[in-house]
Amino acid sequence: MPNIDRINETLRKEIASIIAEEVEIPGGLVTITRVECDTNFYSARILFSVLPDSLVGTALEKLRKSSGLIAEKLKHRVKIRKIPHLIWEFDPTEKQAGALDKIFARAEKEKEISDDELEDINYKY
């Protein structure tokens, strides 16, 4: 694994841990899905998901307001020269995956109905 990938993964784990310990989002569950540092480590895109979806705005606001605290905690946990500027971004991947699952389940159910209808037709004739 290249060095930047290791740093991204380390930052992802540590940021997730800090959020769990320090940032309270009542009724919400925040997951850090990915961290992408730029090559000079000036900034890092922090992609997150939140359940329920209705708390995306609240979570984004809390995370942005907590950036200084999170960066300060990272200084003590991660051994890199400079902690990057944290840029928060909602990751819709899980939401999209859930929607696709529903579509596939509906298509499978419709296929089963069609197969059952086909069997009924074959049985009658």
trRosetta pair geometry for C-beta under 8 A, 3 or more apart (Angstrom, degrees):
i j d omega theta_ij theta_ji phi_ij phi_ji
1 5 4.7 -118 179 90 97 127
1 6 5.4 119 114 -58 118 87
1 9 7.8 -16 169 2 151 141
2 5 4.9 94 62 7 77 106
2 6 7.3 -144 99 -6 40 87
3 6 5.7 -57 -152 34 34 111
3 7 6.4 30 154 -17 68 106
4 7 5.6 -53 -147 38 35 112
4 8 6.2 40 152 -22 66 104
4 37 6.2 -141 -160 67 96 110
4 39 7.1 -50 -98 -116 147 58
5 8 5.6 -50 -145 35 31 114
5 9 6.4 28 156 -16 64 107
6 9 5.9 -58 -148 39 29 108
6 10 6.2 30 154 -19 65 108
7 10 5.7 -54 -144 38 31 111
7 11 6.2 31 156 -18 65 107
7 37 6.1 -34 109 14 118 149
7 41 7.7 -61 147 -101 155 115
7 80 6.4 70 -137 -79 121 140
8 11 5.9 -57 -148 39 27 110
8 12 6.3 32 152 -25 63 106
8 34 7.5 -4 169 -176 117 70
8 35 4.6 -179 -163 88 76 92
8 36 6.3 18 -128 -96 130 33
8 37 5.7 -141 -83 4 85 95
8 44 7.8 172 -117 -144 76 114
9 12 5.5 -48 -146 31 33 116
9 13 6.5 30 156 -16 64 104
9 35 7.5 -171 -67 46 22 109
10 13 6.0 -57 -151 37 30 108
10 14 6.2 20 157 -11 66 112
10 78 6.0 126 136 -123 118 111
11 14 5.9 -61 -141 44 30 106
11 15 5.8 29 162 -19 68 110
11 35 4.6 -141 93 130 113 169
11 37 7.1 112 11 -48 158 114
11 44 6.4 -93 152 -164 161 160
11 74 7.2 23 -131 -139 82 130
11 78 6.5 26 -88 -101 70 159
12 15 6.1 -57 -142 38 22 107
12 16 6.3 24 157 -19 60 109
12 32 5.2 179 -160 124 76 122
12 34 6.6 -47 -103 -144 132 22
12 35 4.3 -149 -66 -3 84 113
13 16 5.8 -58 -151 36 27 112
13 17 6.4 26 153 -19 63 108
14 17 5.5 -54 -148 36 33 113
14 18 6.3 33 154 -19 67 105
14 73 7.9 -179 163 121 103 99
14 74 6.0 105 126 -116 132 82
14 77 5.0 154 -146 118 132 139
14 78 5.7 -120 3 -54 172 110
15 18 5.7 -53 -145 37 32 111
15 19 6.3 34 155 -20 65 105
15 32 5.3 112 94 -90 109 164
15 35 6.8 131 16 -76 142 132
15 46 6.3 -129 162 -133 166 131
15 70 6.2 41 -133 -171 83 124
15 74 7.1 -1 -77 -82 76 117
15 86 7.9 147 -119 -124 135 133
16 19 5.9 -55 -148 35 28 111
16 20 6.4 30 154 -20 63 107
16 31 7.3 9 -124 -153 115 47
16 32 4.3 -125 -72 23 92 119
17 20 5.8 -55 -150 34 30 112
17 21 6.4 17 156 -9 65 112
18 21 5.9 -66 -147 44 30 105
18 22 5.5 -22 173 22 70 121
18 23 7.4 55 128 -7 74 102
18 69 7.9 168 169 125 121 88
18 70 5.2 123 119 -130 144 79
18 73 4.8 140 -122 97 131 149
18 74 7.1 -62 -41 -58 156 76
18 77 7.7 -141 -61 4 112 157
19 22 6.7 -76 -118 55 19 81
19 23 4.6 -39 -147 39 65 121
19 30 5.7 -89 154 87 142 130
19 32 7.0 149 13 -40 144 111
19 63 7.4 -10 -115 -109 120 94
19 66 7.7 110 -110 110 76 150
19 70 7.2 10 -65 -104 75 121
20 23 7.9 9 -22 46 14 81
22 66 6.9 145 118 -160 108 131
22 69 6.1 -162 153 141 144 130
22 70 7.4 178 77 -82 139 70
22 73 6.9 -149 -19 -45 157 156
23 30 7.5 -24 98 35 123 150
23 62 5.8 123 -172 148 110 113
23 63 6.8 47 -164 -93 159 60
23 66 4.9 -19 -98 -92 116 175
23 69 7.8 152 -69 86 92 133
23 70 7.6 -5 -44 -67 125 108
24 62 7.8 -118 74 -161 45 145
25 28 3.8 -53 125 63 113 120
25 29 7.9 -158 80 -51 117 15
25 30 5.9 90 24 -30 147 113
25 50 7.3 -79 136 -142 159 125
25 55 6.4 109 167 166 119 136
25 58 6.4 128 -150 123 101 106
25 59 5.2 23 -129 -101 152 80
25 62 5.6 -171 -86 49 95 163
27 52 7.6 -32 146 16 97 98
27 55 6.8 179 98 -73 94 144
28 50 5.4 -6 -172 -172 117 108
28 51 6.8 155 -155 79 64 45
28 52 7.0 -100 -110 28 75 58
28 55 4.1 -138 -93 118 129 164
28 58 6.9 -176 -34 89 154 120
28 59 5.8 -148 154 -73 158 110
29 50 6.7 155 77 -155 49 57
29 51 4.7 -7 54 55 102 96
30 48 5.6 -5 -170 -178 96 129
30 49 7.5 159 -153 82 50 44
30 50 5.1 -18 -100 -100 68 88
30 59 5.5 157 -90 -150 115 129
30 63 7.4 157 -145 -70 156 119
31 48 6.3 154 79 -159 46 73
31 49 4.9 -9 59 58 102 90
31 50 7.4 -174 19 -78 71 39
31 51 7.9 37 -7 -4 107 96
31 94 7.7 71 63 -31 136 156
32 35 6.9 10 169 -50 118 93
32 46 6.4 -52 -139 -172 106 96
32 47 7.3 107 -166 79 61 53
32 48 5.3 -42 -103 -99 51 87
33 47 4.9 -61 65 109 99 100
33 48 6.2 159 5 -114 86 26
33 49 5.6 65 -41 -11 123 98
33 91 4.6 -100 44 62 144 164
33 93 6.6 158 180 44 162 127
33 94 7.4 -147 -88 -29 140 109
34 45 7.9 6 108 105 93 95
34 46 8.0 171 90 -156 52 37
34 47 4.4 12 55 48 89 121
34 91 6.7 118 24 -91 100 151
35 44 5.6 0 -173 177 97 118
35 45 7.1 161 -156 81 45 56
35 46 5.6 -8 -109 -108 81 65
35 47 7.4 -153 -73 21 35 77
36 44 6.6 157 77 -160 41 65
36 45 4.5 -4 57 52 99 104
36 47 7.4 44 -2 -14 102 107
37 41 5.4 -2 180 -109 127 63
37 43 7.4 168 -146 97 58 40
37 44 4.5 -29 -93 -101 69 92
37 84 5.6 -179 -129 -27 98 161
38 41 6.9 -153 70 -57 69 17
38 42 5.8 -26 63 43 124 85
38 43 5.5 42 4 57 116 77
38 44 7.4 -133 1 -80 68 46
38 84 7.5 149 30 -138 82 140
41 44 7.6 -1 -150 -56 59 96
41 80 6.8 -147 -155 161 154 135
41 81 7.6 109 93 60 153 94
41 82 5.8 130 118 74 119 99
41 84 5.0 -124 178 -70 66 106
42 84 6.1 70 109 -135 18 92
42 85 6.5 -7 150 14 64 103
43 84 5.1 132 -133 177 13 109
43 85 4.4 -35 -106 62 80 95
43 86 7.7 179 -158 -69 72 13
43 87 5.6 35 178 -16 116 117
44 84 4.0 110 -19 90 97 138
44 85 7.2 169 20 73 68 45
44 86 5.9 -23 67 -109 96 55
44 87 6.7 180 84 25 42 82
45 87 5.1 -39 -103 78 56 107
45 89 5.6 -10 -168 11 98 129
46 63 7.6 -149 97 171 133 134
46 86 5.5 4 -12 -164 129 94
46 87 6.6 161 15 74 77 48
46 88 5.3 -30 69 -104 104 57
46 89 6.8 150 73 25 50 74
47 89 5.3 -35 -100 80 67 95
47 90 7.5 35 -154 148 68 11
47 91 3.9 73 172 -60 106 119
48 59 7.0 -138 114 143 134 128
48 63 6.9 -173 19 -86 159 164
48 88 6.8 -23 12 -158 119 91
48 89 7.5 142 20 76 73 45
48 90 6.5 -56 71 -115 73 45
48 91 6.0 162 59 9 18 100
49 90 7.3 81 -103 -163 45 72
49 91 5.2 -70 -59 69 82 95
49 92 7.8 130 -107 -99 95 19
49 93 7.2 -91 -71 54 126 81
49 94 4.6 45 -133 23 161 133
49 95 7.3 -177 -141 -27 113 86
50 53 7.1 124 87 -110 81 33
50 55 5.2 -113 141 88 130 97
50 56 5.5 166 52 -92 126 56
50 59 4.3 -155 -86 -16 158 167
50 90 7.5 -64 8 -127 102 99
51 55 7.7 31 114 41 17 117
52 55 5.8 100 67 1 67 99
53 56 6.1 -6 -174 -34 57 107
53 95 6.0 84 -101 -105 127 124
55 58 4.7 -58 -162 49 74 116
55 59 5.3 78 136 -28 91 102
56 59 5.9 -60 -146 39 25 109
56 60 6.2 25 158 -20 64 108
56 90 5.4 27 -159 -111 115 145
57 60 5.8 -54 -145 35 28 111
57 61 6.4 27 157 -17 63 107
58 61 5.9 -58 -151 37 28 111
58 62 6.3 24 155 -15 65 109
59 62 5.8 -57 -146 39 30 109
59 63 6.1 29 157 -19 67 109
60 63 5.9 -57 -144 38 27 110
60 64 6.3 28 157 -18 63 107
60 88 5.8 158 -145 124 75 130
60 90 6.3 -55 -75 -52 118 101
61 64 5.9 -56 -148 36 27 110
61 65 6.3 22 157 -14 63 110
62 65 5.8 -60 -147 41 29 109
62 66 6.0 17 157 -11 66 115
63 66 5.8 -65 -142 45 28 105
63 67 7.1 61 152 -60 60 77
63 70 7.9 11 -160 -25 70 150
63 88 4.7 126 113 -112 127 154
64 67 5.9 -17 -162 -27 35 113
64 88 5.6 -115 -69 24 77 138
66 69 5.0 -57 -166 47 72 115
66 70 5.5 74 134 -26 90 103
67 70 5.7 -59 -144 40 29 110
67 71 6.1 29 158 -20 66 108
67 86 4.7 -166 -142 63 104 121
67 88 7.5 -121 -79 -31 110 112
68 71 5.8 -55 -145 37 28 110
68 72 6.3 30 155 -20 63 107
69 72 5.7 -55 -149 35 29 113
69 73 6.5 26 155 -15 64 106
70 73 5.8 -56 -149 38 31 109
70 74 6.3 36 151 -24 65 106
70 86 6.4 14 88 -25 127 168
71 74 5.5 -52 -147 33 32 116
71 75 6.9 46 151 -31 62 95
71 83 4.9 136 -160 128 89 143
71 86 6.2 -142 -65 -14 101 118
72 75 5.8 -43 -160 16 33 117
72 76 7.6 18 150 -6 59 101
73 76 6.2 -65 -164 39 39 104
73 77 6.3 17 150 -7 73 119
74 77 5.7 -73 -140 48 35 102
74 78 5.1 -15 -178 19 80 117
74 83 5.0 118 96 -125 123 131
75 78 7.4 -54 -101 50 12 80
75 83 5.6 -78 -72 -36 77 135
78 83 7.3 111 69 -99 121 93
80 83 7.0 120 76 -79 106 51
91 94 7.1 68 110 3 95 89
92 95 4.8 -61 -165 48 72 116
92 96 5.4 73 135 -27 91 103
93 96 5.8 -60 -146 39 27 109
93 97 6.1 29 156 -22 65 107
94 97 5.5 -51 -144 35 32 114
94 98 6.4 36 154 -21 63 103
95 98 5.8 -53 -153 33 30 113
95 99 6.6 30 150 -18 63 105
96 99 5.6 -53 -150 36 35 112
96 100 6.4 36 151 -19 66 104
97 100 5.6 -53 -148 37 33 112
97 101 6.4 39 151 -24 64 102
98 101 5.6 -49 -149 31 32 115
98 102 6.7 33 152 -18 63 102
99 102 5.8 -52 -154 33 34 112
99 103 6.6 34 149 -19 65 104
100 103 5.5 -53 -149 36 36 113
100 104 6.2 34 154 -17 69 105
101 104 5.8 -56 -146 39 30 109
101 105 6.2 31 154 -20 65 107
102 105 5.7 -54 -144 37 30 112
102 106 6.3 30 156 -18 64 106
103 106 5.8 -57 -149 37 29 110
103 107 6.3 28 153 -18 65 108
104 107 5.6 -54 -144 38 32 111
104 108 6.2 34 155 -21 66 106
105 108 5.7 -53 -147 36 30 112
105 109 6.4 31 152 -20 63 105
106 109 5.6 -53 -148 35 31 112
106 110 6.4 31 153 -17 65 105
107 110 5.7 -54 -147 38 31 111
107 111 6.3 36 151 -23 64 105
108 111 5.5 -51 -148 34 32 115
108 112 6.5 35 151 -21 64 101
109 112 5.7 -50 -151 32 33 112
109 113 6.6 34 150 -18 63 102
110 113 5.6 -50 -150 34 35 113
110 114 6.4 36 150 -19 65 105
111 114 5.6 -54 -149 38 33 112
111 115 6.2 35 151 -20 66 105
112 115 5.6 -52 -145 37 32 112
112 116 6.3 34 154 -20 65 104
113 116 5.7 -53 -149 36 31 112
113 117 6.3 31 152 -19 64 106
114 117 5.6 -53 -147 37 31 112
114 118 6.3 35 152 -22 64 106
115 118 5.5 -54 -148 36 31 115
115 119 6.4 34 152 -20 64 103
116 119 5.7 -51 -149 34 32 112
116 120 6.5 35 150 -20 64 103
117 120 5.6 -51 -151 34 34 114
117 121 6.5 34 151 -19 65 103
118 121 5.7 -52 -149 34 33 111
118 122 6.3 30 153 -16 66 106
119 122 5.7 -55 -144 40 31 109
119 123 6.1 36 154 -25 65 107
120 123 5.6 -53 -144 34 29 114
120 124 6.5 28 157 -21 63 105
121 124 6.0 -56 -151 32 29 109
121 125 6.7 -6 162 10 64 109
122 125 6.6 -77 -146 52 28 87
